Amino acid sequence: MSAKSTPAKGKKGKGTGSSPTKRKALVGPALAEKAKFSKPPYIQAWDAFEREAKRLYQRNPNNTRLFSKYRAPDEFLELKVTDDVKCVKYLMTAQADMYNLEKLNLWFMEQAMGKKA
């Protein structure tokens, strides 16, 4: 009888990427380099977010976009305005803030259509 060696159940054979990749801890210059490209912080006040969003649009109207993403498990709406260079973000948790979002969205549409707001 010849004994065949078979890989253990659930493990992949040699050369198929079975070993997990080890990540090095970021310290010193590597941590500072990563911080440059980290996610932008959320703006806390609606007025500041609205002002920055309008400023971004006025600087670069062809590339500025408004994104909204609803997170059902956390029950908040994330708003993001970007022109591919700068990004501003705001977390909307109160349903009463929806009126502010509607006004901002209307302003963006009026600007895109060429109307003065």
C-alpha positions in Angstrom: 0.0 0.0 0.0 1.3 3.4 -0.9 0.4 6.3 1.3 -0.6 9.4 -0.6 -0.1 12.7 1.1 -3.2 14.9 0.7 -3.7 18.4 2.0 -5.6 18.8 5.2 -9.3 19.5 4.8 -10.0 23.2 4.3 -6.5 24.1 3.4 -5.3 24.8 -0.1 -2.3 23.2 -1.6 1.2 24.6 -2.0 1.5 27.7 -4.2 -2.2 28.6 -4.2 -2.0 31.5 -1.8 -2.8 29.6 1.3 -0.6 31.6 3.6 -2.2 34.8 4.9 -0.4 38.0 4.1 1.2 39.7 7.1 0.6 43.4 7.5 3.2 45.6 9.1 2.2 48.1 11.7 2.4 51.7 10.4 4.8 53.8 12.4 6.6 57.1 11.9 6.9 58.3 8.3 4.6 55.5 7.0 1.8 56.6 9.3 2.3 60.2 8.3 2.1 59.3 4.6 -1.1 57.3 5.2 -2.7 60.2 7.1 -2.3 62.4 4.0 -4.7 60.2 2.1 -7.1 59.3 4.9 -10.8 60.0 4.6 -11.8 63.6 5.1 -13.5 64.3 8.5 -17.2 65.0 8.7 -18.2 68.6 9.1 -20.3 69.0 12.2 -22.4 72.0 11.4 -24.9 72.1 8.5 -24.1 75.8 7.8 -20.4 75.1 7.4 -21.1 72.1 5.2 -23.5 74.1 3.0 -21.1 77.0 2.6 -18.2 74.7 1.7 -20.4 72.7 -0.8 -21.4 75.9 -2.5 -17.9 77.2 -2.6 -16.7 73.9 -4.2 -19.4 74.2 -6.9 -18.6 77.8 -7.6 -14.9 77.1 -8.1 -15.4 74.1 -10.4 -19.0 73.6 -11.5 -18.2 71.0 -14.2 -16.6 68.5 -11.9 -18.5 69.0 -8.6 -20.8 66.3 -7.5 -23.2 65.7 -4.6 -23.5 62.2 -3.3 -25.9 60.9 -0.7 -25.8 57.4 0.8 -28.4 56.1 3.3 -27.2 53.6 5.9 -30.3 51.7 7.1 -28.6 49.8 10.0 -27.1 53.0 11.4 -30.1 55.2 10.4 -28.1 58.1 9.0 -27.6 59.8 5.6 -24.1 60.5 4.5 -23.7 63.5 2.2 -20.5 64.1 0.3 -19.6 66.9 -2.1 -16.4 66.6 -4.1 -14.7 68.2 -7.1 -12.0 65.5 -7.4 -9.6 67.7 -5.5 -11.4 68.5 -2.3 -14.1 66.6 -0.5 -16.5 67.7 2.3 -18.7 65.3 4.2 -21.7 65.6 6.5 -23.7 63.0 8.5 -27.4 63.7 8.7 -29.0 61.9 11.6 -32.2 64.0 12.2 -35.1 63.8 9.8 -35.7 67.5 10.3 -32.5 68.1 8.4 -34.1 66.8 5.2 -35.4 70.3 4.5 -31.8 71.6 4.4 -30.8 68.8 2.0 -33.8 69.6 -0.2 -32.7 73.3 -0.3 -29.1 72.4 -1.1 -30.2 70.0 -3.8 -32.5 72.6 -5.4 -29.6 75.1 -5.3 -27.3 72.6 -7.2 -30.0 72.0 -9.8 -30.7 75.7 -10.3 -27.0 76.4 -10.8 -26.7 73.5 -13.3 -29.7 74.9 -15.2 -28.2 78.4 -15.3 -30.7 80.0 -13.0 -29.7 82.5 -10.4 -30.5 81.4 -6.8 
